[in-house]
Amino acid sequence: MKDNRRDFLKKSATLAAAISIGGIATAVPTPFGNKKKAIKKREYKKDAGMKFSYLMGPASPKVPFAKELGVLHVVSGVERLQGAKAWDPEAITATKAIWDKIGIKWTVVEGPPSLGTQTKLGLAGRDEEISNFITFMKNLKKYGDVDIICYNWMPVISWARTDQEGLGRGGALMLAFDYEAMKGKPLTQYGEISKELLWKNLEYFLKAVVPEAEKIDMNLSLHPDDPQVDVIQGISRIMNTVESFDRAMAISPSKFNGVTMCQGNFSLMGADIPALVRRWGKDKISFVHFRNVQDLSGVIPSTKFTETFHDEGQIDMYEAMKAYYEIGFEGPLRPDHVPVMSTEIENPKMRGGYTTLGNLFATGYIRGLAESVAKEACKA
């Protein structure tokens, strides 16, 4: 492992220079305009009133750190319970009980267990899957006291990266993507899937579930395609522009048909994050993935990019935090896609953007932003 690591460092020296903040400034896409506003004075709240969260399971090594850091909300799936489906009351009750015992509030389900290929591709069994999703919503709210479901419209191939060991600041490992490396991969078993089909199926889904979500105040929080490219292995991507999100929300106009503000993806679409936050507001943004990225392609949407530490990259994170505060957002916010840092690098299992040390750094950085923005408002 040490020899491989040494070779990797030599081969990646050029990339390290490329993704330093000084070396990549010219690759940043030109965003649309952002009108800054003075923050309205209001009473100070810790973390600017937001629900700081981690994505993790009950056995995650992040759990004790989360409690020590005061990150007391969790984004989690449903625990597997023998003899029960994930949408059954028993499974949801058991999951809530586990988190209650730990002392962390279960707040968001990300990647619902009852929404998959049948619904997104319009295959046989779609109506049963949607019926199970509606049951899941109702039971999640009733037995889990959870009112946000983060879902995506990426059938067959979910989020993807072409490199999990891109070299970043100080030798930390970064997730990276290059569309050219994906183009030679074969079609999936489903062949070519058109954008028209995906839009048709999304409309079918939204018209079935949004009215039911409204009855129970369940926030359906749509995540952007990641990466936000046109097609992967024959599977089209449709949630890869800001305009696509406007269209999706217009299909079933409701505050419960909203958005997961994954900053990295929207920035790589060319959006100015603070401006977009202000435009959509807290009635549309129910959940935030607070992360930073750097485009390396020079085109919009980006076809080549790297994740970065939270305090570098192309997004003005301070202005983003000000925008969330300005719109009165007090929902769950979590770090996303953090680097692999020293002492975790030698463990090959520590990949994929959710390692412990990177989350600790991100939490301190995000909390500092939140405190400065909230205290600035108190002095206004």
Buried (B, 14 or more C-beta within 10 A) or exposed (E): EEEEEEEBEEEBEEBBEBBBBEBBEEBBBEBEEBEEEEBEEEEEBEBBBBBBBBBBEBEBEBBEBBEEBEBBBBBBBBBEBEEBBBBBBBBBBBBBBBBEEBEBBBBBBBBBBBBBBBBBBBBEEBEEBBBBBBBBBBBBBEBBEBBBBBBBBBBBBEBBBBBBBBBBBEBBBBBBBBBEEBEEEEEBEBEEBEBEBBBEBBBBBBEBBBEBBBEBEBBBBBBBBBBBBBBBBBBBBBBBBBEBBEBBBEBBEBBBBBBBBBBBBBBBBBBBBBBBBBBBBBEBBBBBBBBBBBBBBEEBBBBBBBBBBBBBBBBBBBBBBBBBBBBEBBBBBBBBBBBBBEEBBEEEEBBEBBBBBBBBBBBEBBBEBBBBBBEBBEEE
